[in-house]
Amino acid sequence: MPAVKGDGMRGLAVFISDIRNCKSREAEIKRINKELANIRSKFKGDKTLDGYQKKKYVCKLLFIFLLGHDIDFGHMEAVNLLSSNKYTEKQIGYLFISVLVSASSDLMKLVVQSIKNDIVSRNPVHVCLALQCIANIGSRDMAEAFNRDIPKLLVSGDTIDSVKQSAALCLLRLLRTAPDLIQLGEWASRVIHLLNDQHMGVVTAAASLIEALVKRSPEEYKGCVSLAVSRLSRIVTSSYTDLQDYTYYFVPAPWLSVKLLRLLQNYPPPEDPAVRTRLTECLETILNKAQEPPKSKKVQHSNAKNAVLFEAINLIIHMDSDPNLLVRACNQLGQFLSHRETNLRYLALESMCLLATSEFSHEAVKKHQETVINALKTERDVSVRQRAVDLLYAMCDRTNAEDIVAEMLTYLETADYSIREEMVLKVAILAEKYAVDYTWYVDTILNLIRLAGDYVSEEVWYRVIQIVINRDDVQGYAAKTVFEALQAPACHENMVKVGGYILGEFGNLIAGDHRSSPIVQFQLLHSKYHLCIPSTRGLLLSTYVKFINLFPEIKAQIQEILRNDNNIRNPDVEIQQRAIEYLQLTSVTSTDVLATVLEEMPPFPERESSILAKLKKKKPGAAEDPDAAGGKSSPPTVASKPMPEISVNASYQPQGASGGSADLLGLSSSAPPAAAPASNDTGCLVDVFDMLGTGASPTSNGLTAAADENYKSATTPDLEAGPDKIHEFVCRNNGVIFENDLLQIGIKSEYKQNLGRVGMFYGNKTSVPFSNFTAEVSLPGELSSQLMAQAKPVDSQVEAGAQKQQLVNIECVTDFTVPPVLVINFLYNGAQQHMTVKMPVMVNKFLEPAEMDAATFFQRWKNLSAPAQECQKIFKAKPPMDGEQTKSKLLCFGLSILEDVDPNPENFVSAGVLHTRNQQIGVLLRLEPNSQAQMYRLTIRASKDAISTTLCELLESQF
């Protein structure tokens, strides 16, 4: 702090010393309270305080605040300091305002006026302080107030360099806060020409601002390319003495060079031959300087030089037009692969992954294959090993596929658990893509399952079965190989699944050998049966019934297994149903009918690999086609759809088999049984882009209505619910409530009595970040007095492919009829987006089941006899009537199921309590189904008028 009045604010120094000398928390609080009382009395009672004293006391308040104590006074005194002509007083005032005053404070109007006075001041120091304050606060109000003044300062010929530098950085902050308000218009060309400014600080600040403007409007600012190349050329060709003030450890202006190189990556290679030649010379000079002996042994020198080098290589890769530069960049990176610095090895591997995708440098990257494999084996840092795996994947083609896959399989045995699943996907993709001999592909996938079975996802073993089914030449080999693999004492369950499927389809191709006779195949598979989970057992039962068709001679043994109590009375309904249906099928049908029902699976349609789709989803950008670099043709892909059931009938289509939108939030397991069939999901929210498979429906499906989870389609019921589809969420709390090309909104909620907690999840489906993102809960009309909603703020920036969460606490004050509305605003590519979505918060969410006997129920039923207390509806059933599904819907609606209350056992009787802040409302229900007419009569009575009508309408929508 500068010395003032000769003591340098000695009182502040003494106070800080006292705080530091406190022996306990209590002593510190006591000393702070004493000081606060003294400052408060000074501000209130002493009208003769001069600027120095105000500054000293404001400094003390600021220090106390930074210690973690609340400050509720002194704000006006700080604002008064802004009008001082003394630098130190004005500085402390601005510092206090930036740290303690909220952007929504009433004082902000006075602050804005003081800032305006300073911005037009002739004192550049005061202008800089005002600009720094604007940038520190960075609110939308600041952008509205100064969106014209700051650009004028930036491009004015009278503005000194230090003010221009501050103005550029201030404008950059406001551009990030409110891009829709910052419109440079006629000043755009003058801002671009700041790259030619004599002052390097101004150029550095302007480069950051121009890059942000370019990302918003690339066409408007494309004139910056030639100026950026010109400025870069002058820096690169200068010596460190020419730019002495901006030279960092013998590297001229490294941070400006990096900014200019990044700026050029927003545009294609320059069309002007002169500019393009000059840029090429710059890049060559940077590569040449990287080969020169270092001018200093200090790490700062190498860091600065390498920062420029790597950014230049990124620009070379981005341009992808000069073979000489690309090869030189590859060779330069190759020298870093064995460098002692871990960060350099990491960056080199990462950049070479990009070089491997270029047709000009792909072969040059392949020359470093042995070095990369050695790094994979010896590297101690797991992140570097991960990049080595990525590079091997990227450099792979037909000439080296078998070697790379073999090395990756070898490493897989000792690989870190965090990268095994991704490695498995990459090995599976490479093996499929470059398989000249598909027997090698089968061997590779079976090795994958043997080495890392726990990390082999369903997509991988689905894929090998799809390929085997589509290629006649490999079916016999696959059956023989998987039969041998199953003979191992320890066999992973995924191997059992693959073996069960392939032997069920093609076991007859190896049945001629006595070592793999039908009974031997059956006994081998059945020896694994009791060690498997229910879903795998269901698959094996399907294999057994296939065996009856393929090998009639072992029909009796298989029927005995199906007839066994462990299957026919199994507590798992799927196993029990399969055993009963398969036993009946094989007992009553003729051989011809059985052969038709259990015929071989037809070939799958040709589509993009589901494994590749999963890798792209897991790691965007890392799953690019390795062949894209050299323009090589890839082998045709086969079906990527999820596996269908083994035992098929092409005319049979089980419930939920048709294609639909994937459950992007993984919430389908929360749906009641009345909805579409539940999936394997755990019910918790996962990554917003966690799609399963490709969403194709199977060609043909299982014999049982509840098709095997491992063989049914990965499509899930359509969980999208736009503003007019919230009735889909009457009986469930989780799902996707809105989705378009830009945004996906998911919900996960829970309720207890009159309180609810709702988690909103906003997923950016684009490759461009959302800015100024806001989500507010609106309670229109009377709803504002019926519901209380408190939403926590959501991050204003939603990165590309990311998901943000917002928690909303809801209280039911009294009954209501309309749902709250979610109002969402954000900027996408500079364009304002606005949308409103009804939140699926209905009055039944605050219902809780109530239990009572028959006498109590009918007594209360009679008491609720007023016309306004009852609602009755007669309506036609939409889906077929099902007693269990009806019970499930009533339970999910929030009511109990009262057994043995109604004289007619076909009727449903329920009771519940609707909790509000003000009262508890009793709800009674009778639902009378007429199965012959497919009609329902629904009667609801409630202890408060009009509630029954609302509940009736909500519940009717579920039937």
TORSE-959650 format. One line per 4 residues: number of its first residue (from 1); their letters; for each residue x, y, z of C-alpha. Coordinates in steps of 0.05 Angstrom, whole numbers, plus 5000, padded with zeros to 4 digits. Layout:
NUM	A	X,Y,Z; ...
END
This chain:
1	MPAV	5000,5000,5000; 5031,5068,4982; 5051,5112,5039; 5001,5166,5056
5	KGDG	5011,5221,5108; 5077,5189,5124; 5050,5128,5160; 5027,5082,5104
9	MRGL	4961,5070,5140; 4995,5050,5205; 4928,5037,5238; 4913,4983,5186
13	AVFI	4981,4952,5196; 4971,4950,5272; 4902,4919,5263; 4929,4864,5217
17	SDIR	4985,4851,5266; 4935,4844,5324; 4894,4794,5284; 4955,4752,5268
21	NCKS	4976,4752,5341; 4909,4726,5366; 4917,4659,5400; 4847,4633,5389
25	REAE	4787,4640,5345; 4749,4674,5402; 4804,4726,5411; 4803,4741,5336
29	IKRI	4727,4750,5336; 4731,4795,5397; 4784,4839,5365; 4745,4843,5300
33	NKEL	4680,4861,5335; 4717,4916,5373; 4744,4943,5308; 4677,4939,5273
37	ANIR	4644,4977,5330; 4698,5031,5324; 4690,5037,5249; 4614,5039,5254
41	SKFK	4618,5095,5305; 4667,5134,5261; 4623,5128,5200; 4560,5148,5238
45	GDKT	4586,5200,5286; 4645,5234,5255; 4623,5279,5198; 4694,5306,5188
49	LDGY	4727,5242,5163; 4775,5258,5106; 4790,5214,5047; 4851,5182,5080
53	QKKK	4811,5160,5142; 4754,5133,5099; 4804,5095,5058; 4836,5066,5120
57	YVCK	4770,5043,5150; 4745,5015,5084; 4811,4976,5078; 4799,4947,5147
61	LLFI	4728,4926,5127; 4756,4894,5065; 4808,4856,5104; 4755,4832,5155
65	FLLG	4711,4808,5097; 4769,4770,5066; 4778,4735,5134; 4708,4706,5125
69	HDID	4665,4754,5165; 4602,4788,5140; 4604,4863,5127; 4537,4899,5126
73	FGHM	4559,4972,5127; 4612,5017,5096; 4587,5009,5025; 4567,5081,5018
77	EAVN	4634,5105,5044; 4668,5062,4992; 4625,5092,4937; 4643,5161,4962
81	LLSS	4717,5144,4953; 4705,5135,4878; 4696,5210,4871; 4764,5224,4902
85	NKYT	4819,5251,4857; 4873,5213,4895; 4894,5148,4863; 4900,5106,4927
89	EKQI	4832,5128,4953; 4798,5114,4887; 4835,5047,4881; 4810,5024,4949
93	GYLF	4739,5046,4932; 4739,5007,4868; 4769,4946,4903; 4715,4947,4956
97	ISVL	4661,4954,4903; 4689,4897,4861; 4692,4849,4921; 4633,4867,4966
101	VSAS	4579,4901,4926; 4530,4855,4891; 4514,4868,4818; 4440,4874,4837
105	SDLM	4453,4924,4894; 4417,4991,4893; 4485,5024,4901; 4504,4999,4832
109	KLVV	4470,5059,4799; 4517,5106,4837; 4576,5061,4820; 4558,5063,4746
113	QSIK	4553,5139,4747; 4622,5144,4781; 4651,5096,4729; 4622,5138,4673
117	NDIV	4655,5200,4702; 4722,5164,4706; 4718,5135,4636; 4713,5204,4606
121	SRNP	4767,5230,4652; 4831,5259,4623; 4871,5220,4675; 4888,5152,4644
125	VHVC	4900,5121,4712; 4828,5135,4732; 4803,5107,4665; 4842,5043,4677
129	LALQ	4814,5035,4747; 4743,5043,4720; 4755,4992,4665; 4785,4942,4715
133	CIAN	4723,4950,4759; 4676,4937,4700; 4716,4875,4682; 4717,4850,4754
137	IGSR	4641,4858,4762; 4627,4836,4691; 4551,4837,4699; 4499,4843,4644
141	DMAE	4480,4912,4672; 4552,4934,4662; 4549,4910,4590; 4485,4949,4578
145	AFNR	4515,5012,4609; 4582,5012,4574; 4573,4973,4509; 4584,5037,4469
149	DIPK	4635,5073,4512; 4688,5018,4516; 4693,5004,4440; 4702,5079,4429
153	LLVS	4759,5080,4479; 4790,5019,4445; 4793,5047,4375; 4803,5121,4391
157	GDTI	4867,5151,4366; 4873,5193,4429; 4872,5134,4477; 4940,5116,4507
161	DSVK	4966,5045,4502; 4954,5023,4573; 4881,5045,4569; 4872,5009,4502
165	QSAA	4900,4946,4533; 4852,4950,4592; 4793,4967,4546; 4806,4906,4502
169	LCLL	4808,4859,4563; 4746,4893,4593; 4708,4885,4528; 4728,4812,4525
173	RLLR	4699,4800,4594; 4633,4834,4575; 4631,4796,4509; 4633,4731,4548
177	TAPD	4580,4755,4596; 4530,4785,4546; 4550,4771,4474; 4483,4795,4449
181	LIQL	4496,4864,4476; 4566,4873,4449; 4558,4892,4376; 4619,4927,4348
185	GEWA	4589,4940,4279; 4626,4997,4246; 4685,4988,4294; 4700,4916,4272
189	SRVI	4754,4934,4220; 4787,4983,4268; 4790,4929,4322; 4823,4882,4273
193	HLLN	4876,4933,4257; 4897,4934,4330; 4940,4874,4310; 4984,4925,4276
197	DQHM	4991,4969,4338; 5061,4989,4358; 5050,4970,4430; 5057,4895,4442
201	GVVT	5012,4896,4503; 4955,4925,4462; 4966,4872,4408; 4966,4816,4460
205	AAAS	4901,4840,4491; 4870,4852,4422; 4888,4782,4399; 4848,4751,4456
209	LIEA	4789,4797,4441; 4791,4784,4365; 4794,4708,4375; 4730,4712,4417
213	LVKR	4697,4755,4364; 4719,4708,4308; 4686,4648,4342; 4621,4687,4341
217	SPEE	4625,4718,4271; 4682,4688,4231; 4662,4721,4165; 4659,4791,4195
221	YKGC	4730,4786,4222; 4765,4744,4168; 4808,4805,4152; 4848,4790,4214
225	VSLA	4883,4731,4180; 4932,4772,4138; 4947,4819,4197; 4958,4761,4244
229	VSRL	5006,4728,4195; 5043,4793,4186; 5050,4805,4261; 5071,4732,4272
233	SRIV	5124,4737,4218; 5154,4799,4251; 5157,4763,4318; 5185,4698,4293
237	TSSY	5239,4730,4250; 5261,4779,4304; 5316,4767,4354; 5304,4771,4429
241	TDLQ	5338,4839,4430; 5287,4869,4382; 5230,4856,4430; 5269,4861,4494
245	DYTY	5210,4883,4537; 5167,4825,4512; 5221,4771,4510; 5213,4714,4559
249	YFVP	5277,4674,4571; 5304,4688,4501; 5237,4673,4467; 5206,4735,4434
253	APWL	5134,4747,4455; 5116,4673,4465; 5046,4686,4492; 5028,4732,4435
257	SVKL	5055,4681,4385; 5011,4628,4416; 4950,4673,4413; 4962,4689,4339
261	LRLL	4972,4616,4321; 4907,4598,4356; 4871,4655,4321; 4893,4628,4253
265	QNYP	4865,4560,4271; 4795,4589,4264; 4803,4596,4189; 4824,4552,4130
269	PPED	4893,4563,4099; 4898,4634,4070; 4875,4639,3998; 4924,4696,3981
273	PAVR	4988,4662,3956; 5032,4716,3987; 5000,4709,4056; 5002,4633,4051
277	TRLT	5076,4634,4033; 5092,4681,4090; 5053,4636,4139; 5090,4574,4114
281	ECLE	5156,4611,4125; 5135,4628,4196; 5118,4555,4211; 5183,4530,4180
285	TILN	5222,4581,4222; 5189,4557,4286; 5205,4485,4268; 5277,4505,4252
289	KAQE	5285,4542,4318; 5261,4480,4355; 5323,4443,4328; 5371,4497,4352
293	PPKS	5411,4486,4416; 5375,4518,4475; 5398,4588,4494; 5384,4574,4567
297	KKVQ	5382,4512,4610; 5326,4539,4652; 5259,4504,4647; 5223,4570,4632
301	HSNA	5261,4576,4566; 5241,4506,4542; 5169,4516,4566; 5162,4581,4526
305	KNAV	5195,4553,4464; 5154,4488,4466; 5089,4527,4477; 5100,4563,4411
309	LFEA	5123,4499,4376; 5063,4457,4396; 5014,4512,4377; 5049,4517,4309
313	INLI	5042,4442,4300; 4968,4448,4317; 4962,4500,4262; 4999,4455,4213
317	IHMD	4951,4398,4230; 4892,4444,4223; 4913,4468,4154; 4929,4397,4131
321	SDPN	4953,4422,4064; 5030,4421,4064; 5060,4351,4063; 5129,4377,4079
325	LLVR	5106,4414,4141; 5065,4355,4165; 5123,4306,4159; 5170,4355,4192
329	ACNQ	5121,4365,4249; 5115,4289,4257; 5191,4281,4260; 5196,4337,4311
333	LGQF	5143,4304,4354; 5178,4237,4347; 5238,4267,4383; 5194,4283,4443
337	LSHR	5167,4212,4449; 5228,4192,4490; 5238,4259,4525; 5250,4258,4600
341	ETNL	5193,4308,4611; 5127,4272,4621; 5086,4331,4596; 5125,4334,4531
345	RYLA	5115,4259,4519; 5040,4268,4532; 5033,4328,4485; 5074,4293,4431
349	LESM	5030,4232,4433; 4967,4274,4432; 4989,4315,4372; 5012,4253,4334
353	CLLA	4942,4224,4343; 4918,4283,4301; 4975,4276,4251; 4957,4203,4240
357	TSEF	4890,4224,4211; 4923,4263,4154; 4937,4227,4089; 5003,4265,4083
361	SHEA	5032,4246,4150; 5000,4179,4165; 5060,4139,4139; 5109,4184,4177
365	VKKH	5071,4171,4242; 5074,4095,4230; 5150,4099,4232; 5146,4111,4306
369	QETV	5104,4049,4320; 5159,4013,4359; 5172,4074,4402; 5099,4081,4419
373	INAL	5093,4007,4436; 5153,4013,4481; 5122,4073,4515; 5059,4032,4527
377	KTER	5101,3979,4562; 5149,4023,4602; 5113,4089,4615; 5098,4102,4689
381	DVSV	5045,4155,4679; 4976,4126,4664; 4953,4188,4624; 5013,4180,4577
385	RQRA	4997,4106,4569; 4926,4126,4551; 4952,4172,4496; 4998,4116,4471
389	VDLL	4937,4071,4463; 4901,4127,4426; 4960,4136,4379; 4965,4062,4364
393	YAMC	4892,4062,4348; 4900,4123,4303; 4961,4096,4265; 4931,4028,4252
397	DRTN	4916,4006,4181; 4915,3941,4141; 4991,3935,4141; 5001,3936,4216
401	AEDI	4934,3917,4244; 4953,3848,4269; 5016,3873,4303; 4981,3930,4338
405	VAEM	4922,3889,4360; 4969,3835,4387; 5008,3888,4427; 4944,3919,4454
409	LTYL	4919,3850,4475; 4984,3836,4510; 4981,3903,4546; 4908,3892,4564
413	ETAD	4928,3838,4615; 4964,3890,4658; 4929,3954,4635; 4900,4003,4686
417	YSIR	4828,3989,4703; 4808,4059,4683; 4826,4049,4609; 4809,3975,4599
421	EEMV	4738,3986,4574; 4761,4037,4522; 4818,3991,4501; 4769,3933,4492
425	LKVA	4726,3976,4446; 4786,3998,4405; 4813,3928,4397; 4744,3904,4376
429	ILAE	4738,3960,4324; 4807,3949,4295; 4798,3873,4292; 4733,3881,4254
433	KYAV	4756,3937,4208; 4820,3905,4185; 4802,3832,4187; 4823,3801,4121
437	DYTW	4812,3732,4151; 4751,3733,4197; 4777,3673,4235; 4829,3721,4263
441	YVDT	4773,3768,4283; 4736,3713,4320; 4801,3693,4356; 4814,3765,4375
445	ILNL	4745,3777,4405; 4747,3712,4444; 4815,3732,4471; 4785,3798,4491
449	IRLA	4731,3763,4531; 4783,3717,4562; 4831,3772,4582; 4781,3827,4602
453	GDYV	4713,3796,4605; 4687,3845,4657; 4702,3903,4610; 4672,3872,4547
457	SEEV	4607,3909,4538; 4545,3879,4506; 4559,3916,4441; 4624,3877,4432
461	WYRV	4597,3807,4440; 4534,3827,4402; 4579,3848,4346; 4618,3783,4339
465	IQIV	4553,3744,4335; 4526,3792,4283; 4588,3782,4240; 4587,3707,4248
469	INRD	4514,3704,4227; 4528,3747,4166; 4589,3708,4142; 4579,3636,4123
473	DVQG	4653,3623,4116; 4668,3634,4190; 4608,3600,4223; 4639,3531,4229
477	YAAK	4705,3559,4255; 4668,3603,4305; 4629,3544,4332; 4692,3502,4339
481	TVFE	4732,3558,4372; 4679,3577,4422; 4667,3504,4439; 4741,3497,4456
485	ALQA	4740,3562,4496; 4682,3537,4538; 4723,3477,4560; 4767,3522,4603
489	PACH	4756,3511,4678; 4745,3585,4691; 4701,3615,4637; 4675,3686,4638
493	ENMV	4600,3694,4632; 4606,3735,4568; 4640,3674,4538; 4581,3631,4560
497	KVGG	4534,3680,4525; 4573,3679,4460; 4581,3604,4464; 4507,3593,4478
501	YILG	4486,3636,4420; 4535,3609,4368; 4526,3536,4387; 4450,3545,4387
505	EFGN	4454,3571,4316; 4513,3532,4286; 4528,3475,4334; 4507,3427,4279
509	LIAG	4569,3447,4238; 4615,3413,4289; 4569,3358,4313; 4601,3307,4265
513	DHRS	4663,3302,4310; 4651,3255,4369; 4690,3304,4413; 4637,3357,4400
517	SPIV	4575,3313,4391; 4507,3342,4408; 4504,3312,4477; 4575,3337,4492
521	QFQL	4557,3408,4470; 4494,3406,4513; 4530,3379,4574; 4586,3430,4566
525	LHSK	4538,3488,4564; 4495,3461,4620; 4556,3454,4665; 4559,3530,4665
529	YHLC	4484,3539,4674; 4480,3542,4750; 4539,3591,4755; 4505,3644,4712
533	IPST	4458,3701,4727; 4384,3694,4708; 4390,3732,4642; 4445,3685,4618
537	RGLL	4406,3624,4641; 4347,3649,4599; 4394,3653,4539; 4418,3582,4551
541	LSTY	4347,3556,4555; 4337,3586,4486; 4400,3549,4463; 4372,3484,4491
545	VKFI	4307,3491,4453; 4348,3505,4390; 4386,3440,4404; 4320,3403,4402
549	NLFP	4310,3427,4332; 4382,3414,4311; 4391,3348,4348; 4325,3312,4360
553	EIKA	4364,3254,4391; 4377,3294,4455; 4306,3320,4461; 4290,3277,4522
557	QIQE	4350,3302,4562; 4333,3375,4547; 4260,3367,4563; 4281,3337,4630
561	ILRN	4321,3400,4644; 4262,3444,4624; 4216,3403,4668; 4263,3409,4728
565	DNNI	4234,3447,4788; 4295,3493,4787; 4269,3520,4721; 4194,3508,4718
569	RNPD	4185,3536,4788; 4242,3585,4788; 4229,3649,4828; 4254,3688,4767
573	VEIQ	4192,3697,4724; 4232,3700,4659; 4266,3632,4670; 4200,3602,4693
577	QRAI	4162,3628,4633; 4216,3605,4584; 4218,3535,4614; 4142,3527,4611
581	EYLQ	4135,3555,4541; 4194,3517,4512; 4171,3452,4544; 4101,3461,4516
585	LTSV	4127,3481,4448; 4171,3419,4441; 4115,3374,4467; 4055,3394,4425
589	TSTD	4083,3419,4359; 4103,3378,4299; 4174,3375,4273; 4158,3421,4214
593	VLAT	4127,3474,4258; 4184,3469,4307; 4235,3477,4251; 4198,3539,4226
597	VLEE	4194,3572,4294; 4266,3556,4310; 4297,3569,4243; 4366,3599,4236
601	MPPF	4374,3674,4247; 4372,3714,4182; 4430,3761,4164; 4431,3829,4196
605	PERE	4423,3892,4154; 4487,3932,4140; 4495,3992,4186; 4549,4030,4224
609	SSIL	4583,3990,4278; 4550,3999,4346; 4619,3991,4378; 4645,4051,4339
613	AKLK	4583,4090,4359; 4596,4073,4432; 4669,4094,4428; 4649,4160,4396
617	KKKP	4600,4171,4452; 4650,4152,4506; 4706,4194,4477; 4685,4242,4422
621	GAAE	4739,4252,4370; 4778,4191,4391; 4738,4143,4348; 4751,4173,4281
625	DPDA	4760,4125,4224; 4834,4106,4223; 4830,4096,4148; 4806,4167,4136
629	AGGK	4878,4191,4133; 4899,4152,4073; 4833,4149,4037; 4833,4073,4041
633	SSPP	4769,4037,4031; 4742,4002,4092; 4709,3934,4091; 4633,3935,4090
637	TVAS	4602,3940,4159; 4550,3891,4181; 4491,3899,4226; 4501,3941,4287
641	KPMP	4433,3932,4318; 4429,3898,4387; 4422,3824,4390; 4353,3793,4380
645	EISV	4328,3731,4416; 4358,3665,4395; 4292,3628,4384; 4255,3666,4332
649	NASY	4192,3672,4293; 4195,3730,4243; 4120,3744,4251; 4124,3751,4327
653	QPQG	4136,3821,4354; 4140,3827,4430; 4119,3888,4467; 4168,3946,4462
657	ASGG	4206,3917,4404; 4193,3973,4355; 4245,4028,4346; 4239,4090,4387
661	SADL	4279,4145,4420; 4335,4121,4464; 4329,4134,4538; 4385,4185,4540
665	LGLS	4383,4195,4614; 4380,4122,4633; 4315,4130,4670; 4270,4078,4639
669	SSAP	4276,4031,4698; 4237,4080,4740; 4176,4074,4697; 4118,4034,4725
673	PAAA	4102,3967,4695; 4045,3999,4657; 4095,4036,4615; 4141,4003,4564
677	PASN	4184,3945,4589; 4238,3964,4638; 4310,3964,4615; 4374,3944,4650
681	DTGC	4386,4015,4673; 4397,4028,4746; 4349,4086,4749; 4402,4139,4765
685	LVDV	4417,4196,4719; 4478,4185,4676; 4513,4224,4621; 4462,4258,4577
689	FDML	4489,4227,4513; 4491,4156,4542; 4453,4124,4483; 4448,4049,4475
693	GTGA	4463,4019,4408; 4432,4048,4346; 4359,4043,4364; 4342,3993,4309
697	SPTS	4287,3942,4322; 4306,3869,4315; 4292,3831,4252; 4257,3778,4293
701	NGLT	4246,3768,4367; 4240,3720,4423; 4187,3668,4435; 4170,3696,4503
705	AAAD	4135,3762,4512; 4188,3785,4562; 4246,3779,4514; 4316,3766,4540
709	ENYK	4351,3831,4561; 4415,3808,4527; 4380,3795,4462; 4324,3846,4457
713	SATT	4330,3912,4421; 4368,3967,4455; 4313,4016,4437; 4275,4042,4497
717	PDLE	4205,4072,4501; 4198,4144,4478; 4210,4184,4541; 4209,4252,4508
721	AGPD	4156,4297,4538; 4148,4365,4508; 4102,4418,4536; 4040,4379,4517
725	KIHE	4062,4310,4539; 4071,4317,4614; 4014,4267,4627; 4065,4213,4611
729	FVCR	4098,4232,4678; 4036,4227,4722; 4058,4159,4747; 4133,4167,4743
733	NNGV	4184,4216,4768; 4243,4207,4722; 4254,4215,4648; 4267,4262,4590
737	IFEN	4215,4317,4590; 4239,4357,4530; 4286,4347,4472; 4303,4383,4407
741	DLLQ	4365,4388,4363; 4401,4432,4413; 4379,4414,4483; 4356,4355,4523
745	IGIK	4322,4365,4591; 4316,4308,4640; 4282,4304,4708; 4293,4262,4770
749	SEYK	4248,4277,4829; 4225,4252,4896; 4168,4274,4941; 4151,4267,5015
753	QNLG	4086,4294,5042; 4079,4367,5018; 4152,4375,4998; 4187,4356,4934
757	RVGM	4258,4357,4909; 4267,4359,4834; 4334,4351,4798; 4334,4382,4728
761	FYGN	4388,4361,4680; 4405,4403,4619; 4445,4369,4564; 4479,4405,4507
765	KTSV	4471,4361,4446; 4513,4406,4400; 4587,4416,4388; 4582,4489,4409
769	PFSN	4578,4513,4481; 4517,4549,4507; 4529,4616,4541; 4485,4659,4586
773	FTAE	4446,4597,4603; 4389,4610,4652; 4333,4565,4676; 4278,4594,4719
777	VSLP	4214,4564,4748; 4153,4606,4733; 4088,4599,4773; 4035,4633,4730
781	GELS	3971,4662,4757; 3942,4631,4820; 3997,4579,4820; 4043,4630,4854
785	SQLM	4001,4624,4917; 3989,4549,4910; 4061,4526,4902; 4128,4549,4928
789	AQAK	4188,4536,4883; 4260,4553,4899; 4310,4538,4843; 4385,4539,4853
793	PVDS	4423,4577,4799; 4451,4535,4742; 4519,4547,4711; 4515,4600,4657
797	QVEA	4562,4561,4611; 4542,4492,4585; 4600,4463,4546; 4590,4422,4483
801	GAQK	4566,4352,4500; 4562,4369,4574; 4505,4364,4624; 4489,4413,4680
805	QQLV	4446,4400,4740; 4397,4445,4776; 4361,4430,4841; 4290,4456,4852
809	NIEC	4256,4451,4919; 4179,4452,4915; 4127,4458,4969; 4052,4446,4959
813	VTDF	4017,4503,4996; 3947,4483,4973; 3917,4442,4917; 3930,4464,4846
817	TVPP	3909,4446,4775; 3964,4471,4728; 4038,4453,4730; 4095,4502,4739
821	VLVI	4133,4525,4677; 4208,4521,4664; 4233,4583,4626; 4300,4572,4592
825	NFLY	4344,4623,4556; 4413,4615,4527; 4458,4637,4470; 4476,4587,4416
829	NGAQ	4524,4611,4362; 4508,4683,4382; 4433,4672,4372; 4385,4679,4431
833	QHMT	4346,4616,4446; 4282,4617,4487; 4237,4559,4506; 4184,4543,4559
837	VKMP	4172,4472,4583; 4118,4449,4631; 4148,4414,4691; 4115,4347,4707
841	VMVN	4096,4369,4777; 4023,4349,4787; 3980,4350,4850; 3982,4274,4856
845	KFLE	4057,4278,4869; 4039,4299,4940; 3994,4239,4952; 4014,4185,5002
849	PAEM	3979,4117,5009; 3932,4106,5068; 3911,4039,5097; 3842,4024,5126
853	DAAT	3794,3966,5134; 3728,3957,5096; 3684,3987,5151; 3726,4050,5156
857	FFQR	3730,4058,5081; 3654,4054,5069; 3640,4099,5129; 3685,4153,5101
861	WKNL	3658,4140,5031; 3588,4156,5055; 3611,4218,5092; 3640,4246,5027
865	SAPA	3574,4250,4991; 3569,4323,4971; 3567,4334,4896; 3630,4377,4896
869	QECQ	3668,4323,4933; 3658,4269,4881; 3680,4260,4809; 3659,4201,4766
873	KIFK	3684,4184,4697; 3668,4128,4649; 3719,4117,4594; 3745,4065,4546
877	AKPP	3809,4029,4562; 3865,4047,4514; 3914,3989,4525; 3886,3920,4540
881	MDGE	3861,3913,4612; 3912,3881,4658; 3899,3875,4733; 3972,3877,4754
885	QTKS	3986,3938,4711; 3926,3973,4740; 3950,3960,4810; 4018,3986,4792
889	KLLC	3989,4050,4762; 3948,4063,4825; 4008,4053,4869; 4051,4099,4826
893	FGLS	3995,4150,4827; 4004,4154,4902; 3946,4111,4928; 3944,4046,4967
897	ILED	3911,3981,4943; 3859,3959,4995; 3846,3885,4988; 3781,3850,5006
901	VDPN	3742,3916,5012; 3697,3916,4951; 3648,3858,4946; 3667,3850,4873
905	PENF	3739,3823,4871; 3749,3852,4801; 3742,3923,4827; 3799,3965,4856
909	VSAG	3793,4005,4920; 3846,4055,4941; 3858,4109,4992; 3908,4164,5002
913	VLHT	3923,4230,5036; 3940,4293,4996; 3990,4333,5037; 3991,4409,5032
917	RNQQ	4022,4461,5077; 3953,4482,5103; 3916,4416,5109; 3913,4342,5095
921	IGVL	3860,4321,5045; 3832,4250,5046; 3823,4216,4979; 3782,4152,4966
925	LRLE	3777,4115,4899; 3737,4060,4867; 3756,4034,4798; 3707,3985,4765
929	PNSQ	3733,3952,4702; 3685,3921,4652; 3728,3872,4613; 3674,3854,4563
933	AQMY	3662,3926,4542; 3734,3945,4554; 3709,4004,4596; 3727,4033,4664
937	RLTI	3684,4070,4715; 3727,4114,4758; 3699,4147,4821; 3741,4191,4866
941	RASK	3717,4226,4929; 3759,4277,4968; 3748,4315,5032; 3759,4382,4996
945	DAIS	3717,4407,4939; 3743,4403,4867; 3804,4359,4885; 3769,4297,4860
949	TTLC	3759,4327,4791; 3833,4343,4783; 3854,4274,4807; 3803,4241,4762
953	ELLE	3829,4276,4700; 3901,4258,4717; 3887,4185,4730; 3842,4177,4669
957	SQF	3901,4198,4625; 3939,4136,4649; 3886,4086,4625
END
